[in-house]
Amino acid sequence: MKTNYLLFFIAITALTTACSSDKQERGSLDCFDFSKNYPEKELYLTDFADVTYLYLNSDDDEYLYSGTIYHITDNTVIIADYNTGNILFFSKDGLPKSHFNRKGNGPEDYVNITNVIYDEATDDVFVVDRFSNKGIIVYSSAGKYKRTIPLPQGTLIQSQIVSFDDNSLLFYDEKLDAARGLAIFENRSIDDYYIAPYYFISKSDGTVLDSLIMPLAPQYLGIYIEGRLIPGLPSTKNRLIKNKDGVYLCNPESDTVFVVNKNKSLIPVIHKIPLVGSTDPKTHFNNCIDAGRYQFTELYTLRPGDPEVGLARFPVRHYMRDKITGEIFRQKLSLQDYNSKDFIISPSYIRNIYENGYYFELDLLELKQANRENKLSGKLKELVDTLNEDEDNNVFMLVNFK
């Protein structure tokens, strides 16, 4: 296994050493070259996406919520509230469909929701609870308990899991990969840590169907502050992002994004320079949203923060790359319907909602204030005019890439 890993990593290095931010040769990796300073470029969201507004009807008090969208299917929007444990289902036109709350300490309950995936065809609601060792709990959309899917022994899911196909889930094992990185950081042998950090498991019973070994460069995304180790994991928030080709897997330790296609082949597609090991302080990118004409990514910097409490800081900048011209620029996204409001498309917060889309949650109190200041127009203003800031839910803006 180690030999295969080394050969794979050598191959990746050979592919990426010649990468350039200019137009790529046919067959080479797309590249983000962060050795240069890029200007902001202002674009309207509607220049590259279809934008619609979604209000989730709250005439029934049971459908008021303080959570946010966790999943969108062809017909359903799923809201989960981390604090209360409520899971709510709405139609795509915002009408309530069903809801349940199974928060508790019983064998069929969850404690804290960290992710929700909904399989509409089977009416399976997969609830991930990182504070429970039960596994993934499956309910119907009405809250009826169906089954519990066990995880492979010794693995940990916090939130990074996607529905890979009709039969399997793909998740990132945060526990073992962190242990492997820590071994590198402390100059210990990593022979015992060549363990697959990605698993395909059955949706029906949790059987391990396959796994992936991600090539790991000799880097660990963490820093020392006053002799204390501060992991960089908070800045690697989303290693899995679904897209039309399969799932993007980000390996910031090797400055590479891979795609695992529908045949489960692992293919490098995007690379970053300069390499994370050559920057001081360390910089790494956090996956990529590849949709339509553009790629969206973000660059994190690992800097010491407050040595008294051992905090680190993770300043972040957001970039776009034009796949046709190769041009890279910093994001400055706006909306005709919302004057003086900037938006950022971030791989950290996409939540794998759907394959070619993104969403923004617009705070209703801010919207009402903006409306009073004549900053709203078009369909957004028409919607906000009908809402009561004391009684109604926030507004969601759905962005479907062209």
C-alpha positions as CSV (number, residue, x, y, z in Angstrom):
1,M,0.0,0.0,0.0
2,K,2.8,2.4,0.9
3,T,4.6,1.7,-2.4
4,N,1.4,2.4,-4.4
5,Y,1.0,5.7,-2.5
6,L,4.5,6.8,-3.2
7,L,4.2,6.1,-6.9
8,F,0.9,7.9,-7.1
9,F,2.3,10.9,-5.3
10,I,5.3,11.0,-7.6
11,A,3.0,11.0,-10.6
12,I,0.9,13.8,-9.2
13,T,4.0,15.9,-8.5
14,A,5.2,15.4,-12.1
15,L,1.9,16.5,-13.4
16,T,1.6,19.6,-11.3
17,T,5.2,21.0,-11.3
18,A,4.7,22.6,-14.7
19,C,1.3,24.0,-14.1
20,S,0.6,27.6,-15.0
21,S,-2.3,30.0,-14.5
22,D,-2.2,30.7,-18.2
23,K,-4.1,28.7,-20.7
24,Q,-3.5,25.0,-20.0
25,E,-2.1,22.5,-22.4
26,R,-4.6,19.8,-23.4
27,G,-4.8,17.2,-20.7
28,S,-2.9,19.2,-18.0
29,L,-4.4,20.1,-14.6
30,D,-6.3,23.3,-14.1
31,C,-4.2,25.6,-11.9
32,F,-4.6,28.3,-9.3
33,D,-1.4,30.2,-9.1
34,F,-1.5,32.1,-5.8
35,S,2.1,33.5,-6.2
36,K,0.5,36.5,-7.9
37,N,-1.8,39.3,-6.6
38,Y,-5.1,39.3,-8.4
39,P,-7.5,42.2,-8.6
40,E,-11.2,42.0,-7.7
41,K,-13.6,41.6,-10.6
42,E,-17.2,42.5,-10.1
43,L,-19.8,40.2,-11.6
44,Y,-23.5,40.0,-11.2
45,L,-24.6,36.6,-10.0
46,T,-27.1,36.6,-12.9
47,D,-24.1,36.8,-15.3
48,F,-23.4,33.1,-14.8
49,A,-26.4,31.7,-12.9
50,D,-30.2,31.7,-12.7
51,V,-31.3,33.3,-9.4
52,T,-34.6,32.5,-7.7
53,Y,-36.0,33.4,-4.3
54,L,-37.5,30.9,-1.9
55,Y,-39.6,31.8,1.1
56,L,-40.5,28.8,3.3
57,N,-44.1,29.4,4.5
58,S,-44.4,29.8,8.2
59,D,-48.2,30.3,8.6
60,D,-48.0,27.2,10.8
61,D,-45.9,28.0,13.9
62,E,-44.4,24.5,13.8
63,Y,-42.6,25.5,10.6
64,L,-40.8,28.5,12.0
65,Y,-37.1,27.6,12.4
66,S,-33.7,28.9,13.4
67,G,-31.7,26.4,11.3
68,T,-30.8,26.4,7.7
69,I,-30.9,24.3,4.5
70,Y,-29.1,21.0,4.7
71,H,-30.3,19.4,1.5
72,I,-32.3,20.2,-1.7
73,T,-33.7,17.5,-3.9
74,D,-35.8,17.8,-7.1
75,N,-38.9,18.4,-5.1
76,T,-38.0,19.1,-1.5
77,V,-36.1,21.5,0.7
78,I,-34.8,20.1,4.0
79,I,-34.1,22.4,7.0
80,A,-32.3,21.2,10.1
81,D,-32.0,23.1,13.4
82,Y,-28.8,22.1,15.3
83,N,-30.1,23.6,18.5
84,T,-33.6,22.3,18.8
85,G,-33.2,19.1,16.7
86,N,-36.1,20.0,14.4
87,I,-36.0,18.6,10.8
88,L,-38.5,20.3,8.5
89,F,-39.5,19.5,4.9
90,F,-40.8,22.0,2.4
91,S,-41.9,21.8,-1.2
92,K,-39.8,23.7,-3.8
93,D,-42.4,26.4,-3.8
94,G,-42.1,26.8,-0.1
95,L,-45.1,25.0,1.3
96,P,-44.7,22.8,4.5
97,K,-44.7,19.1,3.8
98,S,-43.7,17.3,7.1
99,H,-41.5,17.7,10.1
100,F,-40.1,15.7,13.0
101,N,-37.8,15.9,16.1
102,R,-36.1,12.8,17.4
103,K,-33.5,14.6,19.6
104,G,-33.0,12.6,22.8
105,N,-31.0,9.9,24.5
106,G,-32.9,6.9,23.3
107,P,-31.5,4.1,21.0
108,E,-33.4,5.6,18.0
109,D,-32.6,9.2,18.8
110,Y,-29.9,11.7,17.7
111,V,-28.2,14.1,20.1
112,N,-26.9,16.8,17.7
113,I,-27.4,17.1,14.0
114,T,-24.3,17.8,11.9
115,N,-25.5,16.7,8.5
116,V,-28.7,15.5,6.8
117,I,-29.0,13.7,3.5
118,Y,-32.4,12.9,1.9
119,D,-33.0,10.2,-0.6
120,E,-36.4,11.2,-2.0
121,A,-36.9,8.0,-4.0
122,T,-36.8,5.8,-0.9
123,D,-37.9,8.5,1.6
124,D,-34.8,7.8,3.6
125,V,-33.5,10.7,5.8
126,F,-29.9,10.0,6.8
127,V,-29.0,12.0,10.0
128,V,-25.3,12.3,11.0
129,D,-24.6,12.9,14.7
130,R,-21.0,13.4,15.5
131,F,-21.5,13.2,19.2
132,S,-23.1,9.8,19.0
133,N,-21.3,6.5,18.4
134,K,-24.4,4.9,17.0
135,G,-23.6,5.6,13.4
136,I,-26.0,7.2,10.8
137,I,-29.6,7.1,11.9
138,V,-32.2,6.7,9.1
139,Y,-35.8,7.9,9.4
140,S,-38.7,8.6,7.1
141,S,-39.6,12.2,6.3
142,A,-42.4,11.8,8.9
143,G,-39.8,10.9,11.6
144,K,-40.4,7.1,11.7
145,Y,-37.3,5.3,12.7
146,K,-36.1,2.9,10.0
147,R,-32.6,1.7,10.8
148,T,-29.1,2.6,12.1
149,I,-26.1,2.3,9.7
150,P,-22.9,1.5,11.6
151,L,-19.7,3.1,10.6
152,P,-16.4,1.2,10.0
153,Q,-14.7,0.6,13.3
154,G,-12.5,3.5,14.4
155,T,-13.8,6.0,11.9
156,L,-15.3,9.4,12.6
157,I,-17.8,11.6,10.6
158,Q,-18.4,15.1,11.8
159,S,-20.3,16.4,8.7
160,Q,-18.4,15.4,5.6
161,I,-20.5,12.9,3.8
162,V,-22.4,12.8,0.5
163,S,-24.8,10.5,-1.3
164,F,-22.6,9.0,-4.0
165,D,-25.2,7.0,-5.9
166,D,-28.5,5.2,-5.3
167,N,-26.8,2.5,-3.2
168,S,-23.9,4.2,-1.4
169,L,-22.7,7.0,0.8
170,L,-19.2,8.5,0.6
171,F,-17.7,9.9,3.7
172,Y,-14.4,11.4,4.8
173,D,-12.8,9.8,7.9
174,E,-11.6,12.8,9.9
175,K,-10.2,10.8,12.8
176,L,-7.7,8.6,11.0
177,D,-6.6,11.3,8.5
178,A,-5.9,13.7,11.4
179,A,-3.8,11.1,13.2
180,R,-1.8,10.5,10.0
181,G,-1.1,14.2,9.7
182,L,-0.2,14.6,13.3
183,A,2.4,11.8,12.9
184,I,4.0,13.7,10.1
185,F,4.0,16.9,12.1
186,E,5.7,15.3,15.0
187,N,8.3,13.5,12.9
188,R,7.0,10.1,13.7
189,S,6.7,7.2,11.3
190,I,3.6,7.3,9.2
191,D,3.8,3.6,8.2
192,D,0.9,2.8,10.5
193,Y,-1.2,5.6,9.1
194,Y,-1.6,4.6,5.5
195,I,-5.3,4.0,6.1
196,A,-8.0,5.0,3.6
197,P,-9.6,8.3,4.7
198,Y,-12.6,7.9,2.3
199,Y,-15.1,5.1,2.5
200,F,-18.0,4.1,0.3
201,I,-20.7,2.4,2.6
202,S,-24.0,0.8,1.8
203,K,-27.1,2.9,2.4
204,S,-28.9,-0.1,3.6
205,D,-26.6,-1.7,6.2
206,G,-23.3,0.2,6.3
207,T,-21.3,-2.5,4.6
208,V,-17.9,-1.1,3.3
209,L,-18.2,-1.3,-0.5
210,D,-14.9,0.4,-1.3
211,S,-12.4,2.9,0.0
212,L,-9.9,5.4,-1.3
213,I,-6.3,6.1,-0.2
214,M,-5.6,9.8,-0.8
215,P,-2.0,10.7,-1.5
216,L,-0.6,12.6,1.4
217,A,2.2,15.1,1.0
218,P,4.6,15.4,4.0
219,Q,2.7,18.4,5.4
220,Y,0.4,18.8,8.3
221,L,-2.1,21.7,8.3
222,G,-1.3,22.9,11.8
223,I,1.0,25.3,13.6
224,Y,2.7,25.6,17.0
225,I,1.9,28.5,19.3
226,E,4.1,28.8,22.3
227,G,4.9,25.1,22.0
228,R,1.3,24.1,21.7
229,L,0.0,22.3,18.7
230,I,-3.0,24.0,17.0
231,P,-4.6,21.9,14.2
232,G,-5.4,23.6,11.0
233,L,-8.5,21.4,10.5
234,P,-11.0,24.3,11.1
235,S,-9.8,25.7,7.7
236,T,-10.4,22.4,5.8
237,K,-14.1,22.5,6.1
238,N,-15.3,20.7,3.0
239,R,-13.2,18.0,1.4
240,L,-16.1,16.6,-0.6
241,I,-18.2,18.5,-3.1
242,K,-20.6,16.9,-5.5
243,N,-20.6,18.0,-9.1
244,K,-21.8,16.7,-12.5
245,D,-18.7,14.5,-12.9
246,G,-18.9,12.8,-9.5
247,V,-17.4,14.1,-6.3
248,Y,-14.5,16.5,-5.9
249,L,-12.1,15.4,-3.1
250,C,-9.8,18.1,-1.8
251,N,-6.4,17.1,-0.5
252,P,-4.9,20.4,0.6
253,E,-1.8,18.7,2.0
254,S,-0.8,18.0,-1.6
255,D,-2.3,21.1,-3.1
256,T,-4.6,19.0,-5.3
257,V,-8.3,18.5,-6.0
258,F,-9.3,15.1,-7.3
259,V,-12.5,13.9,-8.8
260,V,-13.8,10.4,-8.0
261,N,-16.0,9.7,-11.0
262,K,-19.1,7.5,-11.1
263,N,-16.8,4.5,-11.8
264,K,-14.9,5.3,-8.6
265,S,-11.7,6.2,-10.5
266,L,-9.6,8.9,-8.7
267,I,-8.3,11.5,-11.1
268,P,-6.4,14.8,-10.3
269,V,-8.1,17.8,-11.9
270,I,-7.0,21.0,-10.1
271,H,-3.7,22.1,-8.6
272,K,-2.4,25.0,-6.5
273,I,0.9,26.8,-6.5
274,P,3.0,27.7,-4.6
275,L,3.1,24.4,-2.7
276,V,1.9,24.5,0.9
277,G,5.3,23.4,2.2
278,S,7.0,26.3,0.5
279,T,4.9,29.1,2.0
280,D,5.5,30.8,5.3
281,P,3.0,31.2,6.8
282,K,1.4,28.1,5.2
283,T,-1.3,28.7,2.7
284,H,-3.7,26.1,1.3
285,F,-6.9,26.0,-0.7
286,N,-10.1,24.4,0.3
287,N,-11.7,22.4,-2.5
288,C,-13.4,24.0,-5.5
289,I,-16.9,24.5,-6.9
290,D,-16.6,23.8,-10.6
291,A,-19.9,24.9,-12.3
292,G,-20.6,26.4,-15.7
293,R,-17.9,28.7,-16.9
294,Y,-16.2,29.3,-13.6
295,Q,-14.3,27.6,-10.7
296,F,-14.7,29.0,-7.2
297,T,-12.1,28.4,-4.5
298,E,-10.6,30.0,-1.4
299,L,-7.1,30.4,0.0
300,Y,-6.5,30.0,3.7
301,T,-3.5,31.3,5.6
302,L,-2.4,29.6,8.9
303,R,-1.2,32.3,11.3
304,P,-0.7,32.3,15.0
305,G,-3.3,34.2,17.0
306,D,-3.5,34.6,20.7
307,P,-0.6,32.7,22.4
308,E,-2.4,33.0,25.8
309,V,-5.2,30.7,24.8
310,G,-3.4,28.9,21.9
311,L,-5.7,30.3,19.2
312,A,-4.8,30.3,15.5
313,R,-6.2,32.6,12.8
314,F,-7.2,31.5,9.4
315,P,-7.5,34.5,7.1
316,V,-9.3,33.6,3.8
317,R,-9.6,35.1,0.4
318,H,-12.1,34.0,-2.2
319,Y,-11.2,33.6,-5.9
320,M,-12.7,32.7,-9.2
321,R,-11.1,31.2,-12.3
322,D,-12.5,31.6,-15.9
323,K,-12.2,28.1,-17.4
324,I,-12.2,29.5,-20.9
325,T,-9.6,32.3,-20.6
326,G,-7.7,31.0,-17.6
327,E,-8.1,34.4,-15.9
328,I,-8.1,34.3,-12.1
329,F,-9.5,37.1,-9.9
330,R,-10.9,37.8,-6.5
331,Q,-14.6,37.5,-6.0
332,K,-16.8,40.6,-6.0
333,L,-20.3,39.3,-6.6
334,S,-23.4,41.4,-6.5
335,L,-27.1,41.3,-7.3
336,Q,-29.2,43.7,-9.3
337,D,-32.1,43.2,-6.9
338,Y,-30.1,44.0,-3.8
339,N,-28.0,47.2,-4.1
340,S,-24.8,47.5,-2.0
341,K,-24.8,43.9,-1.0
342,D,-21.8,41.7,-1.7
343,F,-21.9,37.9,-2.0
344,I,-19.2,35.2,-1.8
345,I,-19.5,31.7,-3.2
346,S,-17.5,29.6,-0.8
347,P,-16.6,25.8,-1.0
348,S,-16.7,25.7,2.8
349,Y,-20.4,26.2,3.0
350,I,-21.9,24.5,0.0
351,R,-23.2,21.6,2.1
352,N,-23.5,19.4,-1.0
353,I,-27.0,20.6,-1.4
354,Y,-27.3,19.8,-5.1
355,E,-24.9,19.2,-7.9
356,N,-25.1,22.5,-9.9
357,G,-26.3,25.0,-7.4
358,Y,-25.6,27.1,-4.4
359,Y,-27.7,29.0,-1.9
360,F,-27.6,32.1,0.2
361,E,-29.7,32.8,3.3
362,L,-30.9,36.4,3.4
363,D,-31.7,37.6,6.9
364,L,-35.3,39.0,6.9
365,L,-34.5,41.8,9.4
366,E,-31.7,43.0,7.1
367,L,-33.9,42.7,4.1
368,K,-36.6,44.8,5.7
369,Q,-34.1,47.5,6.6
370,A,-32.6,47.5,3.1
371,N,-36.1,47.8,1.7
372,R,-36.8,50.8,3.9
373,E,-33.5,52.3,2.5
374,N,-34.7,51.6,-1.1
375,K,-31.9,49.1,-1.8
376,L,-34.2,46.3,-3.0
377,S,-35.9,46.0,-6.4
378,G,-37.4,43.4,-8.7
379,K,-38.8,40.1,-7.5
380,L,-36.8,40.3,-4.2
381,K,-38.6,43.6,-3.3
382,E,-41.9,42.1,-4.3
383,L,-41.4,39.2,-1.9
384,V,-40.0,41.2,1.0
385,D,-43.0,43.6,0.8
386,T,-45.3,40.7,1.7
387,L,-43.3,39.4,4.7
388,N,-43.5,40.3,8.4
389,E,-40.1,40.6,10.1
390,D,-41.6,39.5,13.5
391,E,-43.4,36.4,12.2
392,D,-41.8,35.1,9.0
393,N,-38.8,33.0,8.1
394,N,-35.7,34.3,6.3
395,V,-35.5,34.3,2.5
396,F,-33.3,31.9,0.6
397,M,-31.7,32.8,-2.7
398,L,-31.1,29.8,-4.9
399,V,-28.3,30.1,-7.4
400,N,-28.4,27.6,-10.3
401,F,-25.2,27.8,-12.4
402,K,-25.7,28.1,-16.2
